[in-house]
């Protein structure tokens, strides 16, 4: 490989990042589904010929490691030697795709002349692919109830659409126009990346680009190793519980041990529950992705991500357990990974509490409505992931309400979109007073949302941490837990976690999301800060007096 100067290396590196961001813009502009163009439930990555990550766009953080895992499985299945210019391959088989069946991964090779010089990958959430229920599947017991499966199937061959596959998708979807529209939006994303990456190789040549990629990945690996060496050394174990698996009401044990030693950061899920009947089992690739989010956040959070940043990370989970699903385990409701991210931090906080915040709200309280739109007569299935409070830190209060840390750049679905595209009307959306844990630095508050239905349909609540509260740090108080109340104020009122509920016009639901955990003794909080919290609606006057001893 030739020697490259720093300026050239930075131009090439930045070009690759910019190409990934341009791919993102193409996807957002052309997608049919609000969960893609509003929520940003996608992941976009660029790889070198050896399938090493070299650049990514902003998106859902847990798709980073998932893309890395799935593209390797997809290329292995299809066969590198069979790929031709213009090919695009679809993969959604959960155990290879590192996600549930509706997170559709498309990848494409990039050629310079006859040489395969790069791979592009885009993953995005589709709304229907023939699962047993419309919308989300909450109580499946095997993967074949969760939708049509593609292990690595060409949807474009040498630039031309494979009609038979497109028609197979069309006839296996309740919302074929939207699903095929999103497929073509992902194709537009990949074609944009193909043009930009091809231009890069035409400008600088294979040898120079290859040398830059090697240098950038090596530098990232060195940076990650130095960061791991600077962390406290030791081994810490933590456990937590999922509410249930969607089949029974029995809580599910999650256990993790994090060991930092000898330049290696090991995350081991030994002791966690075996695989369960319901769809909360996590494919190994999704488990790795969750660990990568935690690892990156505490080692090199300010650096653009590439394969080198994960060189010191080792993830262990035995096949057939909650964190390593194998065929035919159900995998659709993947909230396990969200709760597990907090579990990893909970273990680490035992050894480095002075640099980590308390737990956030601990989960992503999701909801969805499925029904027939009165204006169009067409089926709709539109979702939203609610924000929670973040935990207090050793130096400042937690923010909130905000998207859970596992989602990074993802957003909530705007009220205007939800009301226009579903039968939901939002009567209230406000800060949930007293939901954050008290502390010297309090946790951020959660959210309250009151929903009234104006058309009949089904309301899906998707949440896996309502029966236990998130954790606090260093003497702080635990926050209020997540709660979803069906039919509040009526004889039918009940609290639920994950459930599919028929609703009629006039029915109501209240969503209450958790705040973040408190950090430090509440008695040490400055009285003026408590009074500001009362004025802002974060803390009630009663809590100010009884918890903080402050007269507001």
MOCOR-V702263 format. One line per field, one symbol per residue. burial: 1 if it has 24 or more other C-alpha atoms within 12 Angstrom, else 0. A space follows every 50 residues. Layout:
burial = ???
//
This chain:
burial = 00000000100111111111111111110111111111111111111110 11111111111111111111111110110100111111111111111111 11111111111100011111111111111111111111111111111111 11111100000000110010011111111111111111111111111101 10010101111111111011101110110011011111111111111000 11111111110011111111011111111111111111111111111111 00011111111111111011111111011111111111111111111111 11101111111111111111111000001111111111111111011111 11111111011110100110111111000111111111111111111111 11111111111111111111111111111111111110000000111111 10100011111111111111111110001110110011111011001101 00
//
